[in-house]
Amino acid sequence: MTIAFMLLAGATLLVVLKRVRAIRSHYRCLAMEDMKAYKLGHLSHDDRRQVTMHLGICEKCQQAMIDLDPDKVEG
């Protein structure tokens, strides 16, 4: 019984840590390379979703995305 409880507690902890890591990633500002890849459509579905979610809450990255010169995106 104790082993089953420890296994359940360990699995729960792993799930919680994964969720916390995902939430924290939404608050980390985007790298310029990620912004360029987003504009060019070179991100995976999951990465694109992460960038979109971050842009929804970060005014600094929203402005950086607006200011990103379309002629220099591929450069």
All heavy atoms as a GROMACS GRO file, in nm:
protein
  592
    1MET      N    1   0.082  -0.119   0.000
    1MET     CA    2   0.000   0.000   0.000
    1MET      C    3   0.087   0.126   0.000
    1MET      O    4   0.058   0.220  -0.071
    1MET     CB    5  -0.093  -0.003   0.121
    1MET     CG    6  -0.189   0.111   0.127
    1MET     SD    7  -0.330   0.099   0.018
    1MET     CE    8  -0.452   0.035   0.126
    2THR      N    9   0.193   0.128   0.077
    2THR     CA   10   0.282   0.243   0.083
    2THR      C   11   0.351   0.265  -0.051
    2THR      O   12   0.367   0.379  -0.093
    2THR     CB   13   0.387   0.223   0.195
    2THR    OG1   14   0.320   0.201   0.318
    2THR    CG2   15   0.475   0.343   0.207
    3ILE      N   16   0.391   0.160  -0.116
    3ILE     CA   17   0.457   0.172  -0.247
    3ILE      C   18   0.360   0.230  -0.349
    3ILE      O   19   0.397   0.317  -0.428
    3ILE     CB   20   0.512   0.036  -0.293
    3ILE    CG1   21   0.626  -0.008  -0.200
    3ILE    CG2   22   0.560   0.044  -0.437
    3ILE    CD1   23   0.679  -0.146  -0.228
    4ALA      N   24   0.236   0.184  -0.346
    4ALA     CA   25   0.136   0.237  -0.439
    4ALA      C   26   0.113   0.386  -0.415
    4ALA      O   27   0.103   0.465  -0.509
    4ALA     CB   28   0.004   0.161  -0.424
    5PHE      N   29   0.109   0.427  -0.288
    5PHE     CA   30   0.092   0.568  -0.255
    5PHE      C   31   0.211   0.650  -0.304
    5PHE      O   32   0.195   0.758  -0.359
    5PHE     CB   33   0.075   0.586  -0.104
    5PHE     CG   34   0.067   0.730  -0.063
    5PHE    CD1   35  -0.048   0.804  -0.085
    5PHE    CD2   36   0.175   0.792  -0.003
    5PHE    CE1   37  -0.056   0.937  -0.049
    5PHE    CE2   38   0.170   0.925   0.032
    5PHE     CZ   39   0.053   0.998   0.011
    6MET      N   40   0.331   0.598  -0.285
    6MET     CA   41   0.452   0.669  -0.329
    6MET      C   42   0.455   0.683  -0.481
    6MET      O   43   0.494   0.787  -0.534
    6MET     CB   44   0.577   0.598  -0.277
    6MET     CG   45   0.593   0.611  -0.126
    6MET     SD   46   0.733   0.518  -0.061
    6MET     CE   47   0.869   0.607  -0.133
    7LEU      N   48   0.414   0.578  -0.552
    7LEU     CA   49   0.410   0.584  -0.698
    7LEU      C   50   0.306   0.688  -0.745
    7LEU      O   51   0.332   0.766  -0.836
    7LEU     CB   52   0.378   0.448  -0.757
    7LEU     CG   53   0.490   0.344  -0.748
    7LEU    CD1   54   0.439   0.208  -0.796
    7LEU    CD2   55   0.609   0.388  -0.828
    8LEU      N   56   0.191   0.689  -0.681
    8LEU     CA   57   0.087   0.786  -0.714
    8LEU      C   58   0.133   0.928  -0.685
    8LEU      O   59   0.114   1.019  -0.765
    8LEU     CB   60  -0.042   0.755  -0.638
    8LEU     CG   61  -0.160   0.847  -0.665
    8LEU    CD1   62  -0.199   0.841  -0.813
    8LEU    CD2   63  -0.277   0.810  -0.578
    9ALA      N   64   0.197   0.948  -0.572
    9ALA     CA   65   0.248   1.080  -0.535
    9ALA      C   66   0.356   1.125  -0.633
    9ALA      O   67   0.360   1.241  -0.675
    9ALA     CB   68   0.303   1.078  -0.393
   10GLY      N   69   0.443   1.035  -0.672
   10GLY     CA   70   0.548   1.068  -0.768
   10GLY      C   71   0.492   1.104  -0.904
   10GLY      O   72   0.535   1.202  -0.967
   11ALA      N   73   0.394   1.029  -0.948
   11ALA     CA   74   0.331   1.058  -1.078
   11ALA      C   75   0.258   1.192  -1.073
   11ALA      O   76   0.265   1.272  -1.168
   11ALA     CB   77   0.234   0.947  -1.116
   12THR      N   78   0.192   1.220  -0.963
   12THR     CA   79   0.122   1.348  -0.948
   12THR      C   80   0.221   1.463  -0.949
   12THR      O   81   0.198   1.566  -1.012
   12THR     CB   82   0.041   1.349  -0.816
   12THR    OG1   83  -0.051   1.240  -0.818
   12THR    CG2   84  -0.034   1.479  -0.799
   13LEU      N   85   0.332   1.447  -0.881
   13LEU     CA   86   0.436   1.550  -0.878
   13LEU      C   87   0.491   1.577  -1.018
   13LEU      O   88   0.510   1.693  -1.056
   13LEU     CB   89   0.549   1.509  -0.784
   13LEU     CG   90   0.664   1.608  -0.771
   13LEU    CD1   91   0.614   1.741  -0.716
   13LEU    CD2   92   0.773   1.550  -0.682
   14LEU      N   93   0.512   1.473  -1.095
   14LEU     CA   94   0.562   1.491  -1.232
   14LEU      C   95   0.463   1.569  -1.318
   14LEU      O   96   0.502   1.658  -1.395
   14LEU     CB   97   0.593   1.356  -1.296
   14LEU     CG   98   0.716   1.284  -1.243
   14LEU    CD1   99   0.727   1.146  -1.308
   14LEU    CD2  100   0.841   1.365  -1.268
   15VAL      N  101   0.335   1.540  -1.304
   15VAL     CA  102   0.232   1.611  -1.379
   15VAL      C  103   0.229   1.758  -1.338
   15VAL      O  104   0.223   1.848  -1.422
   15VAL     CB  105   0.093   1.545  -1.359
   15VAL    CG1  106  -0.018   1.633  -1.415
   15VAL    CG2  107   0.091   1.408  -1.424
   16VAL      N  108   0.236   1.784  -1.209
   16VAL     CA  109   0.234   1.922  -1.160
   16VAL      C  110   0.356   1.998  -1.210
   16VAL      O  111   0.345   2.112  -1.257
   16VAL     CB  112   0.226   1.924  -1.006
   16VAL    CG1  113   0.251   2.064  -0.952
   16VAL    CG2  114   0.091   1.873  -0.958
   17LEU      N  115   0.473   1.938  -1.204
   17LEU     CA  116   0.594   2.005  -1.251
   17LEU      C  117   0.587   2.036  -1.400
   17LEU      O  118   0.631   2.142  -1.445
   17LEU     CB  119   0.717   1.919  -1.220
   17LEU     CG  120   0.757   1.911  -1.073
   17LEU    CD1  121   0.872   1.813  -1.055
   17LEU    CD2  122   0.793   2.048  -1.019
   18LYS      N  123   0.531   1.944  -1.477
   18LYS     CA  124   0.516   1.966  -1.620
   18LYS      C  125   0.424   2.085  -1.647
   18LYS      O  126   0.452   2.169  -1.732
   18LYS     CB  127   0.462   1.840  -1.687
   18LYS     CG  128   0.452   1.850  -1.837
   18LYS     CD  129   0.405   1.719  -1.898
   18LYS     CE  130   0.391   1.732  -2.047
   18LYS     NZ  131   0.344   1.608  -2.109
   19ARG      N  132   0.314   2.094  -1.573
   19ARG     CA  133   0.220   2.205  -1.589
   19ARG      C  134   0.283   2.338  -1.548
   19ARG      O  135   0.265   2.439  -1.615
   19ARG     CB  136   0.094   2.181  -1.506
   19ARG     CG  137   0.012   2.067  -1.552
   19ARG     CD  138  -0.055   2.100  -1.682
   19ARG     NE  139  -0.136   1.985  -1.722
   19ARG     CZ  140  -0.195   1.977  -1.836
   19ARG    NH1  141  -0.186   2.074  -1.923
   19ARG    NH2  142  -0.265   1.871  -1.866
   20VAL      N  143   0.358   2.338  -1.439
   20VAL     CA  144   0.425   2.461  -1.394
   20VAL      C  145   0.526   2.507  -1.499
   20VAL      O  146   0.534   2.625  -1.531
   20VAL     CB  147   0.493   2.439  -1.257
   20VAL    CG1  148   0.587   2.554  -1.223
   20VAL    CG2  149   0.389   2.421  -1.148
   21ARG      N  150   0.601   2.415  -1.554
   21ARG     CA  151   0.699   2.449  -1.658
   21ARG      C  152   0.629   2.508  -1.780
   21ARG      O  153   0.675   2.605  -1.839
   21ARG     CB  154   0.778   2.324  -1.697
   21ARG     CG  155   0.912   2.355  -1.756
   21ARG     CD  156   0.997   2.231  -1.779
   21ARG     NE  157   1.001   2.144  -1.662
   21ARG     CZ  158   0.994   2.011  -1.667
   21ARG    NH1  159   0.985   1.950  -1.782
   21ARG    NH2  160   0.998   1.938  -1.558
   22ALA      N  161   0.515   2.453  -1.818
   22ALA     CA  162   0.439   2.505  -1.932
   22ALA      C  163   0.387   2.645  -1.904
   22ALA      O  164   0.393   2.733  -1.991
   22ALA     CB  165   0.324   2.411  -1.966
   23ILE      N  166   0.338   2.668  -1.784
   23ILE     CA  167   0.288   2.800  -1.748
   23ILE      C  168   0.401   2.902  -1.747
   23ILE      O  169   0.386   3.013  -1.800
   23ILE     CB  170   0.217   2.796  -1.611
   23ILE    CG1  171   0.086   2.716  -1.622
   23ILE    CG2  172   0.190   2.936  -1.558
   23ILE    CD1  173   0.023   2.682  -1.490
   24ARG      N  174   0.514   2.866  -1.691
   24ARG     CA  175   0.628   2.959  -1.687
   24ARG      C  176   0.677   2.994  -1.827
   24ARG      O  177   0.721   3.106  -1.852
   24ARG     CB  178   0.742   2.899  -1.606
   24ARG     CG  179   0.711   2.896  -1.457
   24ARG     CD  180   0.827   2.847  -1.376
   24ARG     NE  181   0.932   2.947  -1.380
   24ARG     CZ  182   1.061   2.918  -1.370
   24ARG    NH1  183   1.100   2.793  -1.357
   24ARG    NH2  184   1.151   3.012  -1.373
   25SER      N  185   0.667   2.901  -1.920
   25SER     CA  186   0.715   2.929  -2.056
   25SER      C  187   0.630   3.036  -2.124
   25SER      O  188   0.677   3.105  -2.213
   25SER     CB  189   0.716   2.801  -2.140
   25SER     OG  190   0.585   2.761  -2.172
   26HIS      N  191   0.504   3.052  -2.082
   26HIS     CA  192   0.419   3.154  -2.140
   26HIS      C  193   0.465   3.294  -2.102
   26HIS      O  194   0.437   3.391  -2.172
   26HIS     CB  195   0.273   3.137  -2.096
   26HIS     CG  196   0.212   3.010  -2.143
   26HIS    ND1  197   0.210   2.972  -2.275
   26HIS    CD2  198   0.151   2.911  -2.074
   26HIS    CE1  199   0.150   2.856  -2.285
   26HIS    NE2  200   0.113   2.816  -2.165
   27TYR      N  201   0.535   3.307  -1.991
   27TYR     CA  202   0.577   3.438  -1.942
   27TYR      C  203   0.719   3.475  -1.984
   27TYR      O  204   0.761   3.587  -1.963
   27TYR     CB  205   0.563   3.444  -1.790
   27TYR     CG  206   0.419   3.439  -1.748
   27TYR    CD1  207   0.361   3.321  -1.702
   27TYR    CD2  208   0.339   3.551  -1.759
   27TYR    CE1  209   0.228   3.316  -1.667
   27TYR    CE2  210   0.205   3.547  -1.723
   27TYR     CZ  211   0.151   3.429  -1.677
   27TYR     OH  212   0.019   3.424  -1.642
   28ARG      N  213   0.790   3.384  -2.044
   28ARG     CA  214   0.927   3.410  -2.090
   28ARG      C  215   0.919   3.478  -2.227
   28ARG      O  216   0.852   3.430  -2.318
   28ARG     CB  217   1.002   3.278  -2.101
   28ARG     CG  218   1.150   3.293  -2.103
   28ARG     CD  219   1.223   3.159  -2.094
   28ARG     NE  220   1.174   3.078  -1.982
   28ARG     CZ  221   1.138   2.951  -1.994
   28ARG    NH1  222   1.143   2.890  -2.108
   28ARG    NH2  223   1.094   2.884  -1.889
   29CYS      N  224   0.986   3.593  -2.241
   29CYS     CA  225   0.981   3.665  -2.369
   29CYS      C  226   1.042   3.582  -2.482
   29CYS      O  227   1.129   3.497  -2.460
   29CYS     CB  228   1.053   3.799  -2.356
   29CYS     SG  229   0.953   3.922  -2.271
   30LEU      N  230   0.994   3.610  -2.600
   30LEU     CA  231   1.032   3.534  -2.719
   30LEU      C  232   1.168   3.579  -2.772
   30LEU      O  233   1.202   3.697  -2.767
   30LEU     CB  234   0.927   3.554  -2.829
   30LEU     CG  235   0.785   3.515  -2.794
   30LEU    CD1  236   0.689   3.562  -2.902
   30LEU    CD2  237   0.776   3.365  -2.775
   31ALA      N  238   1.241   3.486  -2.827
   31ALA     CA  239   1.366   3.518  -2.896
   31ALA      C  240   1.332   3.570  -3.036
   31ALA      O  241   1.229   3.534  -3.094
   31ALA     CB  242   1.453   3.393  -2.907
   32MET      N  243   1.416   3.655  -3.089
   32MET     CA  244   1.394   3.711  -3.222
   32MET      C  245   1.384   3.601  -3.327
   32MET      O  246   1.303   3.610  -3.420
   32MET     CB  247   1.508   3.808  -3.258
   32MET     CG  248   1.484   3.884  -3.387
   32MET     SD  249   1.331   3.982  -3.391
   32MET     CE  250   1.362   4.101  -3.264
   33GLU      N  251   1.461   3.493  -3.310
   33GLU     CA  252   1.456   3.382  -3.406
   33GLU      C  253   1.318   3.317  -3.406
   33GLU      O  254   1.267   3.278  -3.511
   33GLU     CB  255   1.563   3.277  -3.372
   33GLU     CG  256   1.706   3.326  -3.384
   33GLU     CD  257   1.751   3.405  -3.262
   33GLU    OE1  258   1.704   3.378  -3.149
   33GLU    OE2  259   1.833   3.496  -3.279
   34ASP      N  260   1.258   3.307  -3.288
   34ASP     CA  261   1.124   3.248  -3.279
   34ASP      C  262   1.021   3.338  -3.345
   34ASP      O  263   0.927   3.290  -3.409
   34ASP     CB  264   1.086   3.222  -3.133
   34ASP     CG  265   1.169   3.112  -3.070
   34ASP    OD1  266   1.216   3.024  -3.145
   34ASP    OD2  267   1.185   3.114  -2.947
   35MET      N  268   1.036   3.470  -3.328
   35MET     CA  269   0.944   3.564  -3.391
   35MET      C  270   0.953   3.555  -3.544
   35MET      O  271   0.852   3.554  -3.613
   35MET     CB  272   0.971   3.707  -3.345
   35MET     CG  273   0.933   3.733  -3.203
   35MET     SD  274   0.952   3.908  -3.168
   35MET     CE  275   0.961   3.904  -2.992
   36LYS      N  276   1.077   3.546  -3.593
   36LYS     CA  277   1.096   3.535  -3.739
   36LYS      C  278   1.037   3.404  -3.791
   36LYS      O  279   0.967   3.403  -3.892
   36LYS     CB  280   1.246   3.542  -3.772
   36LYS     CG  281   1.305   3.680  -3.753
   36LYS     CD  282   1.454   3.678  -3.783
   36LYS     CE  283   1.516   3.813  -3.763
   36LYS     NZ  284   1.661   3.813  -3.791
   37ALA      N  285   1.063   3.294  -3.720
   37ALA     CA  286   1.010   3.164  -3.762
   37ALA      C  287   0.858   3.164  -3.757
   37ALA      O  288   0.792   3.106  -3.844
   37ALA     CB  289   1.066   3.054  -3.672
   38TYR      N  290   0.800   3.233  -3.660
   38TYR     CA  291   0.655   3.244  -3.649
   38TYR      C  292   0.598   3.317  -3.771
   38TYR      O  293   0.503   3.271  -3.832
   38TYR     CB  294   0.621   3.320  -3.520
   38TYR     CG  295   0.474   3.339  -3.494
   38TYR    CD1  296   0.400   3.241  -3.430
   38TYR    CD2  297   0.409   3.455  -3.531
   38TYR    CE1  298   0.264   3.258  -3.403
   38TYR    CE2  299   0.274   3.473  -3.505
   38TYR     CZ  300   0.202   3.374  -3.440
   38TYR     OH  301   0.069   3.393  -3.415
   39LYS      N  302   0.660   3.430  -3.805
   39LYS     CA  303   0.612   3.507  -3.921
   39LYS      C  304   0.628   3.430  -4.051
   39LYS      O  305   0.546   3.445  -4.142
   39LYS     CB  306   0.685   3.641  -3.931
   39LYS     CG  307   0.632   3.743  -3.834
   39LYS     CD  308   0.648   3.882  -3.887
   39LYS     CE  309   0.567   3.977  -3.802
   39LYS     NZ  310   0.559   4.109  -3.858
   40LEU      N  311   0.732   3.349  -4.061
   40LEU     CA  312   0.756   3.271  -4.184
   40LEU      C  313   0.678   3.140  -4.186
   40LEU      O  314   0.677   3.070  -4.287
   40LEU     CB  315   0.906   3.242  -4.198
   40LEU     CG  316   0.994   3.364  -4.224
   40LEU    CD1  317   1.141   3.325  -4.213
   40LEU    CD2  318   0.964   3.425  -4.359
   41GLY      N  319   0.614   3.105  -4.075
   41GLY     CA  320   0.539   2.980  -4.069
   41GLY      C  321   0.626   2.857  -4.056
   41GLY      O  322   0.588   2.749  -4.100
   42HIS      N  323   0.745   2.872  -3.997
   42HIS     CA  324   0.839   2.762  -3.985
   42HIS      C  325   0.834   2.690  -3.851
   42HIS      O  326   0.922   2.610  -3.822
   42HIS     CB  327   0.982   2.811  -4.008
   42HIS     CG  328   1.006   2.858  -4.149
   42HIS    ND1  329   1.115   2.932  -4.184
   42HIS    CD2  330   0.935   2.843  -4.263
   42HIS    CE1  331   1.111   2.960  -4.313
   42HIS    NE2  332   1.001   2.907  -4.363
   43LEU      N  333   0.734   2.718  -3.770
   43LEU     CA  334   0.724   2.654  -3.639
   43LEU      C  335   0.629   2.534  -3.644
   43LEU      O  336   0.535   2.533  -3.722
   43LEU     CB  337   0.673   2.754  -3.534
   43LEU     CG  338   0.763   2.873  -3.503
   43LEU    CD1  339   0.694   2.965  -3.402
   43LEU    CD2  340   0.897   2.829  -3.449
   44SER      N  341   0.656   2.439  -3.557
   44SER     CA  342   0.563   2.326  -3.543
   44SER      C  343   0.432   2.378  -3.485
   44SER      O  344   0.425   2.489  -3.433
   44SER     CB  345   0.622   2.220  -3.451
   44SER     OG  346   0.625   2.269  -3.317
   45HIS      N  347   0.331   2.296  -3.493
   45HIS     CA  348   0.199   2.336  -3.440
   45HIS      C  349   0.209   2.373  -3.292
   45HIS      O  350   0.155   2.475  -3.250
   45HIS     CB  351   0.098   2.223  -3.460
   45HIS     CG  352  -0.035   2.251  -3.400
   45HIS    ND1  353  -0.123   2.343  -3.453
   45HIS    CD2  354  -0.095   2.202  -3.290
   45HIS    CE1  355  -0.231   2.350  -3.378
   45HIS    NE2  356  -0.217   2.264  -3.278
   46ASP      N  357   0.279   2.292  -3.214
   46ASP     CA  358   0.291   2.318  -3.071
   46ASP      C  359   0.370   2.446  -3.043
   46ASP      O  360   0.332   2.525  -2.956
   46ASP     CB  361   0.356   2.200  -2.999
   46ASP     CG  362   0.264   2.080  -2.989
   46ASP    OD1  363   0.141   2.099  -2.998
   46ASP    OD2  364   0.315   1.968  -2.972
   47ASP      N  365   0.481   2.466  -3.116
   47ASP     CA  366   0.560   2.587  -3.096
   47ASP      C  367   0.482   2.711  -3.136
   47ASP      O  368   0.488   2.814  -3.070
   47ASP     CB  369   0.691   2.580  -3.174
   47ASP     CG  370   0.788   2.479  -3.116
   47ASP    OD1  371   0.772   2.442  -2.997
   47ASP    OD2  372   0.880   2.436  -3.188
   48ARG      N  373   0.408   2.701  -3.245
   48ARG     CA  374   0.326   2.814  -3.290
   48ARG      C  375   0.219   2.848  -3.186
   48ARG      O  376   0.194   2.965  -3.157
   48ARG     CB  377   0.261   2.782  -3.424
   48ARG     CG  378   0.186   2.897  -3.484
   48ARG     CD  379   0.155   2.872  -3.631
   48ARG     NE  380   0.090   2.986  -3.689
   48ARG     CZ  381   0.151   3.097  -3.730
   48ARG    NH1  382   0.282   3.107  -3.720
   48ARG    NH2  383   0.084   3.198  -3.780
   49ARG      N  384   0.162   2.746  -3.126
   49ARG     CA  385   0.061   2.767  -3.021
   49ARG      C  386   0.123   2.836  -2.900
   49ARG      O  387   0.066   2.928  -2.843
   49ARG     CB  388   0.000   2.633  -2.981
   49ARG     CG  389  -0.114   2.645  -2.882
   49ARG     CD  390  -0.174   2.507  -2.855
   49ARG     NE  391  -0.071   2.413  -2.814
   49ARG     CZ  392  -0.048   2.380  -2.687
   49ARG    NH1  393  -0.121   2.428  -2.592
   49ARG    NH2  394   0.048   2.294  -2.657
   50GLN      N  395   0.245   2.794  -2.863
   50GLN     CA  396   0.314   2.857  -2.750
   50GLN      C  397   0.343   3.004  -2.777
   50GLN      O  398   0.322   3.089  -2.691
   50GLN     CB  399   0.446   2.783  -2.721
   50GLN     CG  400   0.430   2.644  -2.668
   50GLN     CD  401   0.380   2.641  -2.525
   50GLN    OE1  402   0.400   2.735  -2.450
   50GLN    NE2  403   0.311   2.535  -2.489
   51VAL      N  404   0.390   3.035  -2.898
   51VAL     CA  405   0.418   3.174  -2.935
   51VAL      C  406   0.290   3.255  -2.934
   51VAL      O  407   0.286   3.366  -2.881
   51VAL     CB  408   0.490   3.182  -3.072
   51VAL    CG1  409   0.497   3.326  -3.121
   51VAL    CG2  410   0.629   3.121  -3.063
   52THR      N  411   0.184   3.201  -2.991
   52THR     CA  412   0.056   3.272  -2.995
   52THR      C  413   0.006   3.300  -2.854
   52THR      O  414  -0.041   3.411  -2.825
   52THR     CB  415  -0.048   3.189  -3.072
   52THR    OG1  416   0.000   3.166  -3.204
   52THR    CG2  417  -0.182   3.261  -3.081
   53MET      N  418   0.016   3.203  -2.766
   53MET     CA  419  -0.029   3.223  -2.628
   53MET      C  420   0.054   3.330  -2.559
   53MET      O  421   0.001   3.414  -2.485
   53MET     CB  422  -0.024   3.091  -2.551
   53MET     CG  423  -0.129   2.993  -2.599
   53MET     SD  424  -0.118   2.831  -2.523
   53MET     CE  425  -0.165   2.867  -2.356
   54HIS      N  426   0.185   3.331  -2.582
   54HIS     CA  427   0.271   3.432  -2.521
   54HIS      C  428   0.237   3.571  -2.575
   54HIS      O  429   0.229   3.667  -2.498
   54HIS     CB  430   0.419   3.400  -2.543
   54HIS     CG  431   0.508   3.504  -2.482
   54HIS    ND1  432   0.532   3.508  -2.347
   54HIS    CD2  433   0.573   3.609  -2.536
   54HIS    CE1  434   0.611   3.612  -2.321
   54HIS    NE2  435   0.637   3.674  -2.435
   55LEU      N  436   0.216   3.580  -2.704
   55LEU     CA  437   0.183   3.709  -2.764
   55LEU      C  438   0.051   3.763  -2.708
   55LEU      O  439   0.030   3.884  -2.705
   55LEU     CB  440   0.176   3.698  -2.916
   55LEU     CG  441   0.310   3.683  -2.986
   55LEU    CD1  442   0.288   3.652  -3.134
   55LEU    CD2  443   0.396   3.808  -2.970
   56GLY      N  444  -0.034   3.676  -2.663
   56GLY     CA  445  -0.162   3.718  -2.606
   56GLY      C  446  -0.148   3.788  -2.472
   56GLY      O  447  -0.239   3.859  -2.430
   57ILE      N  448  -0.034   3.769  -2.403
   57ILE     CA  449  -0.018   3.828  -2.270
   57ILE      C  450   0.100   3.924  -2.259
   57ILE      O  451   0.110   3.996  -2.160
   57ILE     CB  452  -0.004   3.719  -2.162
   57ILE    CG1  453   0.119   3.633  -2.186
   57ILE    CG2  454  -0.130   3.636  -2.153
   57ILE    CD1  455   0.151   3.536  -2.074
   58CYS      N  456   0.188   3.930  -2.357
   58CYS     CA  457   0.310   4.010  -2.344
   58CYS      C  458   0.310   4.127  -2.442
   58CYS      O  459   0.331   4.110  -2.562
   58CYS     CB  460   0.432   3.922  -2.368
   58CYS     SG  461   0.589   4.010  -2.346
   59GLU      N  462   0.289   4.246  -2.387
   59GLU     CA  463   0.286   4.366  -2.472
   59GLU      C  464   0.423   4.395  -2.534
   59GLU      O  465   0.431   4.443  -2.647
   59GLU     CB  466   0.238   4.486  -2.391
   59GLU     CG  467   0.092   4.476  -2.353
   59GLU     CD  468   0.045   4.596  -2.274
   59GLU    OE1  469   0.112   4.702  -2.276
   59GLU    OE2  470  -0.061   4.584  -2.209
   60LYS      N  471   0.530   4.364  -2.462
   60LYS     CA  472   0.665   4.385  -2.514
   60LYS      C  473   0.688   4.303  -2.641
   60LYS      O  474   0.737   4.354  -2.742
   60LYS     CB  475   0.768   4.349  -2.407
   60LYS     CG  476   0.911   4.369  -2.450
   60LYS     CD  477   1.004   4.328  -2.336
   60LYS     CE  478   1.148   4.330  -2.382
   60LYS     NZ  479   1.239   4.279  -2.279
   61CYS      N  480   0.650   4.176  -2.638
   61CYS     CA  481   0.668   4.090  -2.755
   61CYS      C  482   0.569   4.124  -2.866
   61CYS      O  483   0.602   4.111  -2.984
   61CYS     CB  484   0.657   3.943  -2.715
   61CYS     SG  485   0.802   3.885  -2.622
   62GLN      N  486   0.450   4.170  -2.828
   62GLN     CA  487   0.353   4.215  -2.930
   62GLN      C  488   0.413   4.330  -3.009
   62GLN      O  489   0.409   4.331  -3.133
   62GLN     CB  490   0.223   4.261  -2.864
   62GLN     CG  491   0.141   4.152  -2.803
   62GLN     CD  492   0.027   4.205  -2.719
   62GLN    OE1  493  -0.004   4.324  -2.720
   62GLN    NE2  494  -0.037   4.117  -2.643
   63GLN      N  495   0.473   4.426  -2.938
   63GLN     CA  496   0.532   4.542  -3.006
   63GLN      C  497   0.654   4.500  -3.089
   63GLN      O  498   0.673   4.549  -3.200
   63GLN     CB  499   0.572   4.650  -2.905
   63GLN     CG  500   0.611   4.780  -2.969
   63GLN     CD  501   0.500   4.840  -3.054
   63GLN    OE1  502   0.387   4.853  -3.007
   63GLN    NE2  503   0.529   4.875  -3.177
   64ALA      N  504   0.734   4.409  -3.036
   64ALA     CA  505   0.851   4.361  -3.111
   64ALA      C  506   0.806   4.291  -3.239
   64ALA      O  507   0.870   4.306  -3.344
   64ALA     CB  508   0.933   4.266  -3.024
   65MET      N  509   0.697   4.217  -3.233
   65MET     CA  510   0.645   4.149  -3.352
   65MET      C  511   0.596   4.252  -3.454
   65MET      O  512   0.620   4.238  -3.574
   65MET     CB  513   0.533   4.053  -3.312
   65MET     CG  514   0.486   3.965  -3.424
   65MET     SD  515   0.606   3.844  -3.483
   65MET     CE  516   0.586   3.714  -3.362
   66ILE      N  517   0.530   4.357  -3.407
   66ILE     CA  518   0.483   4.463  -3.497
   66ILE      C  519   0.601   4.534  -3.561
   66ILE      O  520   0.600   4.564  -3.680
   66ILE     CB  521   0.394   4.562  -3.419
   66ILE    CG1  522   0.262   4.496  -3.380
   66ILE    CG2  523   0.369   4.689  -3.501
   66ILE    CD1  524   0.181   4.574  -3.279
   67ASP      N  525   0.705   4.560  -3.481
   67ASP     CA  526   0.822   4.634  -3.529
   67ASP      C  527   0.914   4.550  -3.617
   67ASP      O  528   1.003   4.605  -3.682
   67ASP     CB  529   0.903   4.688  -3.411
   67ASP     CG  530   0.827   4.794  -3.333
   67ASP    OD1  531   0.730   4.851  -3.388
   67ASP    OD2  532   0.864   4.818  -3.217
   68LEU      N  533   0.894   4.418  -3.618
   68LEU     CA  534   0.980   4.330  -3.697
   68LEU      C  535   0.966   4.364  -3.844
   68LEU      O  536   0.857   4.353  -3.902
   68LEU     CB  537   0.943   4.183  -3.671
   68LEU     CG  538   1.035   4.078  -3.729
   68LEU    CD1  539   1.176   4.092  -3.672
   68LEU    CD2  540   0.982   3.940  -3.695
   69ASP      N  541   1.073   4.410  -3.904
   69ASP     CA  542   1.073   4.453  -4.044
   69ASP      C  543   1.052   4.333  -4.135
   69ASP      O  544   1.132   4.240  -4.134
   69ASP     CB  545   1.207   4.522  -4.073
   69ASP     CG  546   1.212   4.584  -4.213
   69ASP    OD1  547   1.119   4.563  -4.292
   69ASP    OD2  548   1.312   4.652  -4.241
   70PRO      N  549   0.944   4.334  -4.215
   70PRO     CA  550   0.917   4.219  -4.303
   70PRO      C  551   1.030   4.190  -4.401
   70PRO      O  552   1.053   4.075  -4.439
   70PRO     CB  553   0.792   4.259  -4.379
   70PRO     CG  554   0.736   4.378  -4.309
   70PRO     CD  555   0.845   4.438  -4.227
   71ASP      N  556   1.105   4.292  -4.441
   71ASP     CA  557   1.215   4.271  -4.536
   71ASP      C  558   1.334   4.202  -4.470
   71ASP      O  559   1.419   4.146  -4.539
   71ASP     CB  560   1.262   4.405  -4.594
   71ASP     CG  561   1.153   4.471  -4.678
   71ASP    OD1  562   1.071   4.397  -4.739
   71ASP    OD2  563   1.148   4.595  -4.683
   72LYS      N  564   1.342   4.207  -4.337
   72LYS     CA  565   1.455   4.147  -4.268
   72LYS      C  566   1.420   4.016  -4.200
   72LYS      O  567   1.500   3.958  -4.130
   72LYS     CB  568   1.510   4.246  -4.165
   72LYS     CG  569   1.569   4.370  -4.228
   72LYS     CD  570   1.625   4.461  -4.124
   72LYS     CE  571   1.684   4.586  -4.190
   72LYS     NZ  572   1.736   4.680  -4.092
   73VAL      N  573   1.298   3.970  -4.216
   73VAL     CA  574   1.255   3.847  -4.151
   73VAL      C  575   1.336   3.728  -4.198
   73VAL      O  576   1.377   3.645  -4.120
   73VAL     CB  577   1.103   3.821  -4.174
   73VAL    CG1  578   1.064   3.684  -4.128
   73VAL    CG2  579   1.021   3.926  -4.101
   74GLU      N  580   1.366   3.723  -4.326
   74GLU     CA  581   1.439   3.608  -4.379
   74GLU      C  582   1.589   3.622  -4.359
   74GLU      O  583   1.662   3.528  -4.378
   74GLU     CB  584   1.408   3.589  -4.527
   74GLU     CG  585   1.264   3.546  -4.548
   74GLU     CD  586   1.238   3.501  -4.689
   74GLU    OE1  587   1.311   3.414  -4.738
   74GLU    OE2  588   1.142   3.552  -4.750
   75GLY      N  589   1.637   3.739  -4.318
   75GLY     CA  590   1.780   3.765  -4.304
   75GLY      C  591   1.843   3.718  -4.181
   75GLY      O  592   1.816   3.656  -4.094
   0.00000   0.00000   0.00000
